[in-house]
Structures are given as structure tokens and as C-alpha cells.
Amino acid sequence: MAIIINIDVMLAKRKMSVTELSERVGITMANISILKNGKAKAIRLSTLEAICKTLECQPGDILEYKIDEDTQGSNEQSTVLN
């Protein structure tokens, strides 16, 4: 996945447990686990807002974009073909 959600980093900075985040944001521990493990395909803006409000951070503090090697190669190939 090209977008990484770094919830663990902010939780450590805020000295907050995953359980506490789950309770404050109002999402299940399972959904937080999906976000933490990079298994999420999407996140609602309202959920992102609630996480940021709870952790007192900006979306950029927990979201990171990394170029996926496989995707990068296919993008280069499509550029050459066009």
C-alpha cells in the first residue's frame, strides 16, 4: 500500500493506548488494528478527523505516502507507451 497510517507513532507520543483511542474515537479495536496493520483500503474523513482530534495532530502526522515499487514501475512503463 502506498499510503501508510502511523497511528502507533502518535499513540506513543501521546502516551495513549489503542483501547483508549478506540473508546475516544468510537471505532472498534478491530478497525484500529486494520488501520495500524496497513490492511485498510480507505478511511472516512470523519474517522480521520476524530483520530486527529483525539491525538491532537494533523492528518499529515499520521498519514505517509510511500511510492510502491510495483506501482512506480508500471507508471514508468505506461509513460513510455504513451
N, CA, C and O atoms as a DFTB+ gen file, in Angstrom:
328 C
 N C O
     1  1       0.851      -1.181       0.000
     2  2       0.000       0.000       0.000
     3  2       0.891       1.236       0.000
     4  3       1.897       1.272       0.707
     5  1       0.541       2.219      -0.763
     6  2       1.352       3.423      -0.900
     7  2       1.125       4.424       0.229
     8  3       1.997       5.248       0.505
     9  1      -0.025       4.366       0.878
    10  2      -0.292       5.280       1.990
    11  2      -0.224       4.491       3.288
    12  3      -0.926       3.497       3.468
    13  1       0.627       4.950       4.181
    14  2       0.850       4.282       5.464
    15  2       0.218       5.122       6.563
    16  3       0.345       6.346       6.573
    17  1      -0.462       4.454       7.489
    18  2      -1.086       5.140       8.618
    19  2      -0.246       4.848       9.854
    20  3      -0.189       3.712      10.325
    21  1       0.402       5.884      10.372
    22  2       1.320       5.749      11.508
    23  2       0.639       6.106      12.832
    24  3       1.043       7.049      13.513
    25  1      -0.378       5.355      13.178
    26  2      -1.083       5.620      14.436
    27  2      -0.184       5.311      15.630
    28  3      -0.217       6.027      16.631
    29  1       0.616       4.257      15.533
    30  2       1.481       3.854      16.652
    31  2       2.407       4.976      17.099
    32  3       2.630       5.167      18.295
    33  1       2.944       5.713      16.137
    34  2       3.873       6.798      16.454
    35  2       3.173       7.858      17.306
    36  3       3.706       8.291      18.328
    37  1       1.975       8.273      16.879
    38  2       1.252       9.307      17.625
    39  2       0.752       8.781      18.969
    40  3       0.741       9.516      19.956
    41  1       0.342       7.521      19.013
    42  2      -0.080       6.940      20.292
    43  2       1.069       6.973      21.292
    44  3       0.865       7.298      22.461
    45  1       2.262       6.643      20.846
    46  2       3.431       6.662      21.727
    47  2       3.736       8.083      22.186
    48  3       4.036       8.305      23.359
    49  1       3.662       9.045      21.270
    50  2       3.931      10.440      21.636
    51  2       2.922      10.959      22.648
    52  3       3.263      11.747      23.530
    53  1       1.678      10.514      22.516
    54  2       0.611      10.981      23.413
    55  2       0.448      10.082      24.635
    56  3      -0.380      10.348      25.506
    57  1       1.248       9.012      24.692
    58  2       1.170       8.041      25.793
    59  2      -0.266       7.543      25.978
    60  3      -0.806       7.530      27.084
    61  1      -0.859       7.137      24.859
    62  2      -2.243       6.682      24.842
    63  2      -2.280       5.239      24.342
    64  3      -1.521       4.864      23.448
    65  1      -3.154       4.448      24.917
    66  2      -3.295       3.056      24.486
    67  2      -4.255       2.968      23.299
    68  3      -5.037       3.882      23.036
    69  1      -4.172       1.857      22.603
    70  2      -5.082       1.608      21.485
    71  2      -6.515       1.531      22.003
    72  3      -7.445       1.996      21.344
    73  1      -6.689       0.946      23.178
    74  2      -8.016       0.842      23.780
    75  2      -8.598       2.222      24.046
    76  3      -9.767       2.474      23.754
    77  1      -7.791       3.109      24.597
    78  2      -8.255       4.469      24.881
    79  2      -8.614       5.201      23.589
    80  3      -9.633       5.889      23.530
    81  1      -7.785       5.057      22.559
    82  2      -8.084       5.683      21.271
    83  2      -9.400       5.148      20.723
    84  3     -10.239       5.914      20.248
    85  1      -9.577       3.847      20.789
    86  2     -10.801       3.210      20.307
    87  2     -12.033       3.783      21.002
    88  3     -13.026       4.105      20.351
    89  1     -11.963       3.907      22.316
    90  2     -13.092       4.428      23.087
    91  2     -13.368       5.890      22.767
    92  3     -14.523       6.283      22.603
    93  1     -12.319       6.693      22.678
    94  2     -12.490       8.130      22.425
    95  2     -12.994       8.425      21.016
    96  3     -13.806       9.328      20.815
    97  1     -12.509       7.660      20.047
    98  2     -12.883       7.896      18.646
    99  2     -14.224       7.239      18.322
   100  3     -14.976       7.727      17.477
   101  1     -14.512       6.140      18.995
   102  2     -15.773       5.448      18.751
   103  2     -15.695       4.439      17.612
   104  3     -16.692       4.180      16.937
   105  1     -14.512       3.872      17.399
   106  2     -14.377       2.793      16.424
   107  2     -13.838       1.559      17.138
   108  3     -13.216       1.657      18.196
   109  1     -14.084       0.421      16.554
   110  2     -13.711      -0.828      17.218
   111  2     -12.199      -1.037      17.217
   112  3     -11.470      -0.466      16.406
   113  1     -11.759      -1.865      18.140
   114  2     -10.345      -2.239      18.200
   115  2      -9.944      -2.946      16.902
   116  3      -8.821      -2.790      16.422
   117  1     -10.867      -3.719      16.347
   118  2     -10.585      -4.426      15.091
   119  2     -10.296      -3.433      13.967
   120  3      -9.379      -3.644      13.173
   121  1     -11.071      -2.356      13.896
   122  2     -10.845      -1.359      12.844
   123  2      -9.540      -0.596      13.059
   124  3      -8.852      -0.264      12.095
   125  1      -9.200      -0.321      14.302
   126  2      -7.912       0.332      14.569
   127  2      -6.776      -0.607      14.172
   128  3      -5.770      -0.171      13.611
   129  1      -6.937      -1.882      14.460
   130  2      -5.933      -2.871      14.076
   131  2      -5.761      -2.914      12.560
   132  3      -4.637      -3.019      12.068
   133  1      -6.850      -2.836      11.826
   134  2      -6.794      -2.817      10.361
   135  2      -6.024      -1.596       9.883
   136  3      -5.210      -1.694       8.964
   137  1      -6.275      -0.447      10.498
   138  2      -5.549       0.773      10.131
   139  2      -4.064       0.633      10.444
   140  3      -3.213       0.961       9.618
   141  1      -3.759       0.141      11.648
   142  2      -2.367       0.015      12.087
   143  2      -1.572      -0.958      11.227
   144  3      -0.387      -0.742      10.973
   145  1      -2.218      -2.023      10.782
   146  2      -1.523      -3.072      10.040
   147  2      -1.480      -2.830       8.535
   148  3      -0.985      -3.669       7.783
   149  1      -1.993      -1.692       8.098
   150  2      -1.946      -1.362       6.676
   151  2      -2.906      -2.163       5.821
   152  3      -2.709      -2.275       4.611
   153  1      -3.938      -2.720       6.425
   154  2      -4.905      -3.536       5.689
   155  2      -6.098      -2.714       5.198
   156  3      -6.907      -3.208       4.413
   157  1      -6.211      -1.473       5.651
   158  2      -7.358      -0.636       5.279
   159  2      -7.238      -0.191       3.829
   160  3      -6.159       0.184       3.371
   161  1      -8.342      -0.235       3.122
   162  2      -8.392       0.239       1.739
   163  2      -8.836       1.694       1.684
   164  3      -8.588       2.387       0.697
   165  1      -9.493       2.157       2.744
   166  2      -9.997       3.530       2.786
   167  2     -10.217       3.923       4.240
   168  3     -10.279       3.073       5.129
   169  1     -10.334       5.223       4.462
   170  2     -10.684       5.743       5.784
   171  2     -11.622       6.924       5.570
   172  3     -11.356       7.793       4.739
   173  1     -12.698       6.953       6.306
   174  2     -13.635       8.071       6.200
   175  2     -12.978       9.322       6.758
   176  3     -12.216       9.271       7.724
   177  1     -13.290      10.442       6.128
   178  2     -12.743      11.707       6.623
   179  2     -13.211      11.983       8.043
   180  3     -12.466      12.556       8.838
   181  1     -14.431      11.586       8.372
   182  2     -14.930      11.797       9.735
   183  2     -14.127      10.971      10.743
   184  3     -13.892      11.422      11.864
   185  1     -13.707       9.770      10.351
   186  2     -12.876       8.938      11.222
   187  2     -11.489       9.540      11.360
   188  3     -10.944       9.604      12.462
   189  1     -10.916       9.981      10.249
   190  2      -9.603      10.624      10.282
   191  2      -9.648      11.875      11.151
   192  3      -8.731      12.136      11.929
   193  1     -10.724      12.643      11.011
   194  2     -10.880      13.854      11.824
   195  2     -10.952      13.505      13.309
   196  3     -10.316      14.163      14.133
   197  1     -11.719      12.478      13.652
   198  2     -11.852      12.074      15.056
   199  2     -10.520      11.585      15.623
   200  3     -10.186      11.883      16.769
   201  1      -9.766      10.842      14.829
   202  2      -8.451      10.370      15.272
   203  2      -7.523      11.555      15.503
   204  3      -6.839      11.625      16.524
   205  1      -7.500      12.490      14.547
   206  2      -6.631      13.663      14.672
   207  2      -7.028      14.528      15.867
   208  3      -6.166      15.038      16.583
   209  1      -8.323      14.688      16.077
   210  2      -8.794      15.484      17.218
   211  2      -8.367      14.822      18.529
   212  3      -7.889      15.493      19.444
   213  1      -8.542      13.513      18.611
   214  2      -8.191      12.776      19.825
   215  2      -6.690      12.799      20.087
   216  3      -6.255      12.963      21.227
   217  1      -5.898      12.634      19.026
   218  2      -4.441      12.597      19.177
   219  2      -3.809      13.987      19.104
   220  3      -2.592      14.130      19.224
   221  1      -4.645      15.007      18.908
   222  2      -4.178      16.397      18.803
   223  2      -3.060      16.501      17.770
   224  3      -1.952      16.947      18.068
   225  1      -3.381      16.080      16.549
   226  2      -2.393      16.103      15.472
   227  2      -3.057      16.477      14.154
   228  3      -4.276      16.622      14.074
   229  1      -2.255      16.627      13.152
   230  2      -2.722      16.902      11.799
   231  2      -2.738      15.590      11.010
   232  3      -2.010      14.658      11.354
   233  1      -3.562      15.503       9.953
   234  2      -3.571      14.279       9.149
   235  2      -2.173      13.892       8.652
   236  3      -1.842      12.708       8.582
   237  1      -1.371      14.873       8.315
   238  2      -0.013      14.600       7.846
   239  2       0.891      13.997       8.902
   240  3       1.939      13.436       8.580
   241  1       0.491      14.107      10.168
   242  2       1.274      13.500      11.247
   243  2       1.090      11.983      11.296
   244  3       1.952      11.265      11.803
   245  1      -0.038      11.498      10.766
   246  2      -0.286      10.056      10.822
   247  2      -0.358       9.399       9.445
   248  3      -0.297       8.173       9.343
   249  1      -0.486      10.193       8.393
   250  2      -0.523       9.641       7.040
   251  2       0.811       9.878       6.347
   252  3       1.368      10.973       6.411
   253  1       1.310       8.857       5.694
   254  2       2.583       8.954       4.986
   255  2       2.429       8.299       3.620
   256  3       1.890       7.197       3.510
   257  1       2.899       8.972       2.592
   258  2       2.848       8.422       1.238
   259  2       4.209       7.857       0.866
   260  3       5.227       8.545       0.940
   261  1       4.209       6.599       0.467
   262  2       5.442       5.960       0.003
   263  2       5.191       5.404      -1.386
   264  3       4.159       4.783      -1.643
   265  1       6.131       5.630      -2.265
   266  2       5.999       5.114      -3.618
   267  2       6.164       3.602      -3.582
   268  3       7.155       3.083      -3.067
   269  1       5.193       2.917      -4.127
   270  2       5.216       1.461      -4.204
   271  2       6.071       1.066      -5.400
   272  3       5.833       1.530      -6.515
   273  1       7.052       0.223      -5.178
   274  2       7.978      -0.179      -6.244
   275  2       7.238      -0.753      -7.452
   276  3       7.562      -0.417      -8.591
   277  1       6.246      -1.616      -7.212
   278  2       5.493      -2.222      -8.318
   279  2       4.699      -1.171      -9.079
   280  3       4.666      -1.179     -10.310
   281  1       4.061      -0.269      -8.347
   282  2       3.267       0.785      -8.968
   283  2       4.158       1.731      -9.748
   284  3       3.818       2.138     -10.858
   285  1       5.295       2.080      -9.173
   286  2       6.212       3.005      -9.832
   287  2       6.668       2.433     -11.169
   288  3       6.710       3.153     -12.166
   289  1       7.003       1.172     -11.201
   290  2       7.436       0.543     -12.437
   291  2       6.351       0.553     -13.499
   292  3       6.637       0.805     -14.670
   293  1       5.108       0.281     -13.111
   294  2       4.023       0.270     -14.088
   295  2       3.708       1.676     -14.572
   296  3       3.308       1.856     -15.722
   297  1       3.882       2.679     -13.709
   298  2       3.671       4.060     -14.133
   299  2       4.713       4.466     -15.157
   300  3       4.399       5.138     -16.139
   301  1       5.950       4.059     -14.929
   302  2       7.008       4.392     -15.877
   303  2       6.747       3.719     -17.216
   304  3       6.968       4.318     -18.269
   305  1       6.281       2.484     -17.181
   306  2       6.008       1.753     -18.404
   307  2       4.877       2.415     -19.181
   308  3       4.967       2.553     -20.401
   309  1       3.809       2.827     -18.492
   310  2       2.694       3.458     -19.188
   311  2       3.110       4.804     -19.773
   312  3       2.598       5.210     -20.816
   313  1       4.027       5.494     -19.115
   314  2       4.526       6.760     -19.643
   315  2       5.283       6.524     -20.939
   316  3       5.141       7.296     -21.888
   317  1       6.072       5.486     -20.990
   318  2       6.845       5.163     -22.189
   319  2       5.905       4.789     -23.335
   320  3       6.144       5.164     -24.483
   321  1       4.841       4.052     -23.026
   322  2       3.904       3.619     -24.059
   323  2       3.067       4.767     -24.601
   324  3       2.628       4.715     -25.749
   325  1       2.840       5.790     -23.811
   326  2       2.025       6.912     -24.271
   327  2       2.865       7.792     -25.070
   328  3       2.392       8.813     -25.568
